[in-house]
Amino acid sequence: MDKVTVLLVDDHEGFIKAAIRHLRRIEWIEIVGEAYNGLEAIAKSEQLRPQAVLMDLAMPEMGGLQACRLIKAQDDPPFVAIASHFDDAQHREHAARAGADAFVSKLTYVHDVLPLLEALRTGGRS
């Protein structure tokens, strides 16, 4: 079974650890790295070449939208999903304009990202 490689990006370590606990239960998901701000996300995306980057919207040093633009400018960029507690049309539009492939609510994070990752695994981009 093919695995989907994922880079998790959030400035709250507790959120990343909780996401890892839930996502590692899925045998076809491989967490290849963690980053705690947009600058780290860009470097780790380039270094690790994950298939998907699940990234927080609001982070110190560099936020998710700016990091998304730069990650999407990389050669063969990964699928990028922006996550936020602010789940409204304006934030979704900002994410789309930054090049994000998807926007997910942090309140339903695992529920929302699983179908996106499943689509990547089966050859789609959702």
Secondary structure as UniProt FT lines:
FT   STRAND          4..9
FT   HELIX           13..23
FT   TURN            24..25
FT   TURN            27..28
FT   STRAND          29..35
FT   HELIX           38..48
FT   STRAND          52..56
FT   HELIX           64..72
FT   STRAND          79..84
FT   HELIX           89..97
FT   TURN            98..99
FT   STRAND          102..105
FT   HELIX           106..108
FT   HELIX           109..121
FT   TURN            122..123
//
